[in-house]
Amino acid sequence: MKSMVRIGAGSGFWGDAMDPALELLKAGNLDYLCFDFLAELTMALLQRQKLKNPQMGYVPDAVAYMNAMLPLARERGTRLISNGGGVNPRAAAERIAEGARKAGLQGTRVALVEGDDLLGKLDQLLAQGVPLVNMDTGGANFAAIRDRVVSANVYTDSTGIVEGLAGGADVVIAGRVSDNAVYVGPLAHEFGWPRDAAHVDRFAAAVTLGHIVECASACTGGMSSRFAEMPHMGRVGFPIIEFNADGSAEVTKLQGTGGRVDAFTIKEHLVYEIADPRSYLMPDAIADFTSLRLSETGEDRVRIDGIKGRPAPDMLKLVVGYQDGWIGESMAFFPWPNAYDRALKAKQTMLERFERMGMAADQIHFDLIGLNTLHGPAAPAPVPAVANELPEVGLRCAVRTRTMEEADKVRRAGAQLWIMGPGGTSFGTPIKPRPVIALWPTLIPRSFVEQKTEILVA
């Protein structure tokens, strides 16, 4: 058993930069390089892709990254782990195995982890009395959306990842495991942790470290309130965990890379997207973030220890995606002088066009870009004399409708501002209507979830 495991964070989201991950692979002396590609809405979008093409439904970056990195990873002895399988980890694993064969890497072992997709089990859950109450709204009428459901994925633990690694996998590709499970899995495997009371704090520590680094550069200077102090973020270094057998760890990055690792950057991401810091519920364990100790042990190096936790919860989060209408959108910009008055006139004109068109809308929303787009109602009311001296003001209109045909009226009304609108009106490309995928988060008993792991050999 190793006394320390060295893990790199290779991605924080679908679309993240690949060059910092390659930099880690080349110079990081890593045991593992892990990639988090998923968000809650991503699963519904991927499911729609799979419905159109059964060979799709995975994150394309996951396959591209694995195939690009496999030759060097095999040479370095670094194993790659990703949740980019989305709703079709089997297809992703097959593409990765094909890429390995083409690269002359015969014998590469690719583990695929399935079991998070419960789309086919929803009626069984309902029949067995699972209420599927919406965690956000308290709504209990799941039947009202049942015929519009497009995805249902449960956050699973690292069990399947551990099984894949035990089977000698060079690459593990999973679906909707929790974001931190891609880090918990290799630690549980390397240290041989059983899932018992004696190892609860170890799992809690792994969950905590996984949470800190799961968004990659978000703990090395990204998204920081101290953004002005963060050097060369365009060449930012992704984080590295040095995790010890006793549950302590240090977070660092490669020397000479951009960004920074200090106690504050770690704290900033520690509190990112959490509720009760004493009870961070994840499928592998419940971590108490108030128990840990942070100390800066060197330049760009922070030690984390003392983490306590509780056993994994009996209930797991299931996120159901369902079709919920359409969005029509338009955007226009207005120049000085009187940019603000021009934008207001355009808003009035669009509302009159909606009325003439007989548009049926559930919601109509306008933003004045540069004045209230981000803060909305909390933004101070514009002073016309001041706002009219701005070099430019934009007007964004978003309308929610039941049908694509109604949503398309927004595009048409926006285009009609070309002549009906104030002089100087400027446009980009007209925006096509797009479907709305809403989320219904709920809880289900862990007993309904069964992970399955299979090894494909290139």
C-alpha positions in Angstrom: 0.0 0.0 0.0 1.3 3.5 -0.9 1.9 6.0 1.9 0.9 8.9 -0.4 -1.2 9.2 -3.6 -0.7 12.0 -6.0 -3.8 13.1 -8.0 -4.2 15.9 -10.5 -7.5 17.7 -11.4 -7.8 17.6 -15.2 -11.1 19.5 -15.7 -13.7 21.4 -13.8 -16.5 21.3 -16.5 -17.4 20.4 -20.0 -15.4 22.9 -22.1 -12.5 23.5 -19.7 -9.0 24.0 -21.0 -7.0 20.8 -21.9 -3.5 22.4 -21.8 -3.3 22.7 -18.0 -4.2 19.0 -17.7 -1.6 18.0 -20.3 0.9 20.1 -18.3 0.0 18.1 -15.2 0.4 14.8 -17.1 3.8 15.7 -18.4 5.3 17.2 -15.3 3.2 16.3 -12.3 4.4 12.8 -11.6 0.8 11.8 -11.0 -0.7 8.5 -10.0 -4.1 9.6 -11.3 -5.5 12.4 -13.4 -9.2 13.0 -12.8 -11.8 14.9 -14.9 -15.1 16.3 -13.8 -17.2 17.2 -16.9 -20.8 17.1 -15.6 -23.4 19.6 -14.3 -27.0 18.8 -13.4 -28.5 20.2 -16.6 -25.8 18.5 -18.7 -27.4 15.1 -18.2 -30.7 16.2 -19.7 -29.0 17.8 -22.7 -26.9 14.6 -23.2 -30.1 12.5 -23.0 -31.7 14.5 -25.7 -28.6 13.8 -27.9 -28.8 10.1 -27.2 -32.5 10.1 -28.1 -31.6 11.5 -31.5 -28.5 9.2 -31.9 -28.1 6.1 -29.7 -24.3 6.3 -30.2 -24.2 9.8 -28.6 -25.0 11.0 -25.1 -21.5 11.2 -23.7 -19.3 14.4 -23.3 -17.3 14.6 -26.5 -14.4 16.2 -24.6 -14.1 13.1 -22.4 -13.3 10.9 -25.4 -11.1 13.6 -27.1 -9.1 14.2 -23.8 -8.6 10.5 -23.0 -7.5 9.7 -26.6 -5.1 12.6 -26.6 -3.6 11.8 -23.2 -3.5 8.0 -23.3 -0.1 7.6 -25.0 1.6 9.8 -22.4 -0.5 8.5 -19.5 0.5 4.9 -20.3 4.1 5.9 -20.6 4.0 7.8 -17.2 1.9 5.1 -15.4 -0.9 7.6 -14.8 -4.4 6.3 -14.7 -7.3 8.5 -16.1 -10.7 8.8 -14.5 -13.7 10.7 -15.8 -17.4 11.1 -15.3 -17.7 12.2 -19.0 -19.7 9.1 -20.0 -22.8 11.1 -19.3 -25.8 9.1 -20.1 -23.9 6.7 -22.4 -20.7 5.6 -20.8 -20.6 2.4 -22.9 -20.4 4.4 -26.1 -17.7 6.6 -24.6 -15.7 3.6 -23.4 -15.9 2.0 -26.9 -14.7 5.2 -28.6 -11.7 5.4 -26.1 -10.8 1.8 -26.7 -11.0 2.3 -30.5 -8.7 5.4 -30.0 -6.2 3.3 -28.0 -6.1 0.6 -30.7 -5.5 3.2 -33.4 -2.6 4.7 -31.3 -1.0 1.3 -31.0 -1.9 0.9 -27.3 -3.3 -2.6 -27.6 -4.1 -4.1 -24.2 -5.3 -0.8 -22.8 -8.0 -1.5 -20.3 -11.1 0.8 -20.2 -13.6 0.4 -17.4 -17.1 1.7 -17.9 -19.3 2.3 -14.9 -23.1 2.2 -15.4 -26.1 2.2 -13.0 -26.9 5.9 -12.5 -29.4 6.1 -15.3 -32.8 5.4 -13.7 -35.0 6.7 -16.6 -36.4 3.2 -17.1 -37.1 2.8 -13.3 -39.2 5.8 -12.6 -42.5 4.0 -12.8 -41.1 1.3 -10.6 -40.1 3.9 -8.0 -43.6 5.4 -8.1 -45.3 2.0 -7.9 -43.2 1.1 -4.8 -44.3 4.3 -3.1 -41.2 6.5 -3.5 -42.8 10.0 -3.4 -40.3 11.8 -5.6 -40.9 15.2 -3.8 -39.1 18.1 -5.4 -36.3 19.1 -3.0 -36.3 22.7 -4.2 -40.0 23.5 -4.3 -41.6 20.9 -2.1 -43.9 20.0 -5.0 -45.2 16.4 -4.8 -47.2 16.1 -8.1 -44.6 14.3 -10.1 -47.3 12.9 -12.3 -47.8 16.3 -13.8 -44.4 16.2 -15.5 -44.1 12.4 -16.0 -44.9 12.4 -19.7 -42.3 15.2 -20.3 -39.4 13.5 -18.6 -36.2 13.1 -20.7 -33.6 12.1 -18.1 -33.3 10.7 -14.6 -29.8 10.2 -13.2 -28.8 9.5 -9.6 -25.6 10.7 -8.0 -23.7 7.5 -7.2 -20.7 6.8 -5.1 -17.2 5.7 -6.1 -17.9 1.9 -5.8 -17.8 1.3 -9.5 -14.7 3.3 -10.0 -12.9 1.3 -7.3 -14.1 -1.9 -9.0 -12.7 -0.7 -12.3 -9.4 0.2 -10.9 -9.2 -3.2 -9.1 -9.7 -4.8 -12.5 -6.6 -3.1 -13.8 -8.2 -0.3 -15.7 -5.9 2.3 -17.3 -9.0 4.5 -17.9 -12.3 4.7 -16.0 -15.3 6.3 -17.7 -18.4 6.8 -15.6 -21.8 8.4 -15.8 -23.3 10.6 -13.0 -21.1 9.7 -10.2 -20.8 12.6 -7.7 -18.2 15.2 -8.8 -15.8 14.2 -6.0 -16.3 10.4 -6.5 -13.7 10.6 -9.3 -11.2 11.5 -6.6 -12.6 9.3 -3.8 -12.4 6.2 -6.0 -8.6 6.1 -6.6 -7.9 6.9 -2.9 -10.3 4.1 -1.7 -8.6 1.7 -4.1 -5.0 2.6 -3.3 -5.4 2.6 0.4 -7.8 -0.4 0.5 -10.5 1.3 2.6 -13.4 -0.9 3.5 -16.7 1.0 3.8 -17.0 0.6 7.6 -17.2 2.8 10.6 -13.4 2.7 11.1 -12.9 4.4 7.8 -15.6 7.0 7.8 -13.2 9.9 8.5 -11.0 8.7 5.6 -13.9 8.8 3.2 -15.0 12.2 4.5 -11.4 13.5 4.0 -11.4 12.2 0.4 -14.8 13.8 -0.2 -13.6 17.1 1.1 -10.4 17.1 -0.9 -12.4 16.1 -4.0 -14.8 19.0 -3.4 -11.9 21.4 -3.1 -10.3 20.5 -6.4 -13.3 19.3 -8.5 -13.6 22.6 -10.3 -9.9 22.6 -11.2 -8.6 26.2 -11.3 -11.4 27.4 -9.0 -9.0 26.6 -6.1 -5.9 27.9 -7.8 -7.1 31.5 -8.3 -10.1 31.1 -10.5 -13.5 32.8 -9.5 -11.6 34.5 -6.7 -12.7 37.7 -5.0 -9.0 38.5 -5.0 -8.9 38.3 -8.8 -6.5 41.3 -9.1 -3.9 39.4 -7.1 -3.9 36.2 -9.2 -1.0 36.2 -11.7 -1.2 34.9 -15.3 -4.6 33.2 -15.1 -4.4 32.5 -18.8 -1.6 30.1 -17.9 -3.2 28.9 -14.7 -2.0 25.7 -13.1 -4.6 23.0 -12.2 -4.4 21.6 -8.6 -2.6 18.5 -7.4 -3.6 16.6 -4.2 -0.9 14.8 -2.3 -3.1 12.5 -0.1 -1.5 10.7 2.8 -2.6 7.3 4.2 -3.6 9.0 7.5 -6.2 11.2 5.8 -4.2 14.4 5.7 -3.3 16.0 2.4 -1.7 18.9 0.7 -3.0 20.9 -2.3 -0.4 22.4 -4.6 0.2 23.1 -8.3 3.2 23.0 -10.7 5.9 25.5 -10.1 5.9 28.3 -12.6 2.2 28.0 -13.6 -0.2 30.9 -13.2 -2.6 31.4 -10.3 -2.1 30.8 -6.7 -2.7 28.2 -4.0 -3.1 29.6 -0.4 -5.4 29.2 2.5 -7.8 31.8 1.1 -8.1 30.2 -2.4 -8.8 26.9 -0.7 -11.4 28.4 1.6 -13.1 30.1 -1.3 -13.8 26.8 -3.0 -14.5 24.9 0.2 -17.6 27.0 0.7 -18.6 26.9 -3.0 -22.1 25.3 -3.7 -22.6 23.9 -0.2 -25.5 24.2 2.3 -24.7 23.1 5.9 -20.9 23.1 6.2 -21.2 20.6 9.1 -23.1 18.2 6.9 -21.8 18.0 3.3 -23.9 15.1 2.1 -22.2 13.0 -0.7 -22.9 9.4 -1.7 -19.5 8.2 -0.3 -19.7 10.0 3.1 -21.0 13.1 5.0 -18.1 15.5 5.6 -17.9 18.1 8.3 -16.0 21.1 6.8 -15.9 22.8 10.2 -13.6 20.1 11.6 -10.7 20.6 9.2 -7.5 22.6 9.7 -5.8 24.6 7.0 -2.1 25.6 7.1 0.2 27.1 4.5 3.3 24.9 4.4 5.1 26.6 1.5 4.7 28.6 -1.6 1.5 27.5 -3.4 1.1 24.6 -0.9 -1.7 24.2 1.7 -2.1 21.3 4.2 -5.6 20.1 5.1 -6.1 17.7 8.0 -8.3 16.8 11.0 -11.4 16.1 8.8 -14.2 14.3 10.4 -17.4 12.8 9.0 -20.3 10.5 9.2 -21.4 7.4 7.2 -22.8 7.7 3.7 -26.5 8.7 3.7 -29.2 6.2 3.0 -30.9 8.5 0.5 -29.3 9.6 -2.8 -30.1 12.6 -5.0 -31.9 11.9 -8.2 -32.1 14.7 -10.8 -35.0 14.4 -13.3 -34.9 16.5 -16.4 -38.1 17.3 -18.2 -39.3 19.4 -21.1 -40.8 22.7 -19.9 -41.7 24.8 -22.9 -39.5 27.1 -25.1 -37.5 30.2 -24.9 -37.5 32.9 -27.5 -34.8 35.5 -27.3 -33.6 38.7 -29.0 -30.8 41.2 -28.4 -30.1 44.7 -29.7 -27.7 47.5 -28.9 -28.3 51.3 -29.0 -25.6 54.0 -29.3 -25.0 57.4 -27.7 -26.6 59.9 -27.6 -29.7 58.9 -25.7 -28.8 55.2 -25.6 -31.0 54.6 -22.6 -34.1 56.3 -24.2 -33.5 54.3 -27.4 -33.5 51.0 -25.5 -36.7 51.9 -23.6 -38.4 52.8 -26.9 -37.3 49.5 -28.4 -38.8 47.7 -25.4 -42.1 49.5 -25.8 -42.1 48.6 -29.6 -41.5 45.0 -28.9 -44.3 44.7 -26.4 -46.6 46.3 -28.9 -45.5 43.8 -31.6 -46.1 40.9 -29.2 -49.7 42.2 -28.7 -50.3 42.6 -32.4 -48.9 39.1 -33.0 -51.1 37.6 -30.3 -48.2 35.9 -28.7 -49.1 33.6 -25.8 -46.3 33.9 -23.2 -45.8 32.4 -19.8 -43.2 35.0 -18.9 -41.7 38.1 -20.6 -38.3 39.4 -19.3 -36.2 42.4 -20.4 -32.6 43.2 -19.4 -30.9 46.5 -20.0 -27.4 45.3 -20.7 -24.9 47.4 -18.8 -27.5 48.5 -16.3 -29.3 45.6 -14.7 -28.5 42.3 -16.5 -26.6 40.8 -13.5 -28.3 42.3 -10.5 -31.8 42.5 -11.9 -34.3 44.1 -9.5 -31.5 44.7 -7.0 -29.8 47.1 -9.4 -30.3 50.8 -8.7 -32.8 52.5 -11.0 -31.1 54.2 -13.8 -30.9 58.0 -13.8 -32.0 58.9 -17.3 -29.7 61.9 -17.6 -26.7 59.7 -16.7 -27.8 56.6 -18.5 -28.3 58.6 -21.7 -24.7 59.6 -21.6 -23.5 56.0 -21.7 -21.6 55.1 -24.9 -24.1 52.2 -25.5 -26.9 50.3 -23.9 -28.2 46.8 -24.9 -31.7 45.4 -24.7 -32.1 41.6 -24.2 -35.6 40.1 -24.3 -36.3 36.6 -23.2 -39.8 35.1 -23.4 -41.0 31.7 -22.1 -43.7 30.0 -24.1 -45.4 26.6 -24.5 -44.5 26.1 -28.1 -41.7 26.7 -30.5 -44.0 28.6 -32.8 -44.8 31.1 -30.1 -41.2 31.5 -29.1 -40.2 32.2 -32.7 -42.4 35.4 -32.5 -39.7 36.9 -30.3 -37.1 36.4 -33.0 -39.4 38.0 -35.5 -40.3 41.0 -33.3 -36.6 41.5 -32.5 -35.8 41.5 -36.2 -38.5 44.0 -37.0 -36.7 46.5 -34.9 -34.3 46.8 -37.8 -36.8 49.3 -39.3 -39.4 49.9 -36.6 -36.8 50.6 -33.9 -34.9 53.8 -33.0 -32.2 55.0 -35.4 -28.8 53.5 -34.8 -30.2 50.1 -33.6 -27.5 47.4 -34.0 -28.0 43.6 -34.0 -26.2 40.3 -34.0 -27.4 37.1 -35.6 -31.1 36.4 -34.9 -31.4 33.9 -32.1 -33.4 30.7 -32.8 -36.0 29.4 -30.2 -34.6 26.7 -27.9 -36.4 24.2 -25.7 -36.4 24.6 -21.9 -35.2 21.6 -19.9 -36.3 22.0 -16.3 -34.9 20.0 -13.3 -36.8 18.1 -10.6 -34.3 17.1 -7.9 -35.5 14.5 -5.4 -34.3 11.8 -3.1 -34.5 8.0 -3.5 -33.4 5.1 -1.3 -29.9 3.9 -2.0 -31.3 0.3 -2.4 -32.7 1.2 -5.8 -29.3 1.9 -7.2 -27.0 -0.8 -8.5 -23.7 0.1 -10.2 -22.2 -2.2 -12.9 -18.6 -2.1 -14.0 -17.2 -3.7 -17.2 -13.7 -3.8 -18.6 -13.2 -3.3 -22.3 -9.7 -4.2 -23.7 -8.3 -2.3 -26.6 
